[in-house]
């Protein structure tokens, strides 16, 4: 039950050590303590370098094309498997989330959606146990093709436009497991049906 006051954090960081970084991420070992519990001297935290003023580090969009939903088939190296996902990506310096998601949509799919047809679906923490990131979700209504799909990014194979029932079956059969895709699909269904 919300009381209006935030509870004090139960975990305190005593030290932070940068262990690796690249152009997109910083990776830290935090020494954290929580009361009389055993301290964790190397709690792994991954921090994206770019973020908006309100902390958004990435965006994802559920593209709706003629009442159907576009998905991308992408090979994800960390899980060593193919994944069906909605387009997503990082915010760039100086972009707001709407600009970022419009750019990502066109870059990854060849689709474009007018800004007034892009609806926010909320913010998610993808993996709050390790990743210090907020993803802003959107639905793009009435998206149109501006160029044919071209697999221009590493791991991208194809784009498929699916009926809602087909996506529900893919979710039930665990063919879709990406959190951004699952949550955006759920929230779009709730918003689209007014519940």
ZIBELKA-V690506 format. One record per residue. N is the residue number from 0. OMEGA is omega as a letter, one per 30 degrees, with the letter a starting at -180 (NA if undefined). Layout:
BEGIN
<<N:OMEGA> <N:OMEGA>>
END
This chain:
BEGIN
<<0:a> <1:a> <2:a> <3:l> <4:l> <5:l> <6:l> <7:a> <8:a> <9:a> <10:l> <11:l> <12:l> <13:a> <14:l> <15:l> <16:l> <17:a> <18:l> <19:l> <20:l> <21:a> <22:a> <23:a> <24:l> <25:a> <26:a> <27:l> <28:l> <29:l> <30:a> <31:l> <32:l> <33:l> <34:a> <35:l> <36:l> <37:l> <38:l> <39:a> <40:a> <41:l> <42:a> <43:l> <44:l> <45:a> <46:l> <47:a> <48:a> <49:l> <50:l> <51:l> <52:l> <53:l> <54:l> <55:a> <56:a> <57:a> <58:l> <59:a> <60:l> <61:a> <62:l> <63:a> <64:a> <65:l> <66:l> <67:a> <68:l> <69:l> <70:l> <71:l> <72:a> <73:l> <74:a> <75:a> <76:a> <77:l> <78:l> <79:a> <80:l> <81:a> <82:l> <83:a> <84:l> <85:l> <86:l> <87:l> <88:a> <89:l> <90:l> <91:l> <92:l> <93:l> <94:l> <95:a> <96:l> <97:l> <98:a> <99:a> <100:l> <101:l> <102:a> <103:a> <104:a> <105:a> <106:a> <107:a> <108:a> <109:l> <110:l> <111:l> <112:l> <113:a> <114:a> <115:l> <116:l> <117:a> <118:l> <119:l> <120:l> <121:a> <122:l> <123:l> <124:a> <125:l> <126:a> <127:l> <128:a> <129:a> <130:l> <131:a> <132:l> <133:l> <134:l> <135:l> <136:l> <137:l> <138:l> <139:a> <140:l> <141:l> <142:a> <143:l> <144:l> <145:l> <146:l> <147:l> <148:l> <149:a> <150:a> <151:a> <152:a> <153:l> <154:a> <155:a> <156:a> <157:l> <158:l> <159:l> <160:a> <161:l> <162:l> <163:l> <164:l> <165:l> <166:l> <167:l> <168:l> <169:l> <170:a> <171:a> <172:l> <173:l> <174:l> <175:a> <176:a> <177:a> <178:l> <179:a> <180:a> <181:a> <182:l> <183:l> <184:l> <185:a> <186:l> <187:l> <188:l> <189:a> <190:a> <191:a> <192:l> <193:l> <194:NA>>
END
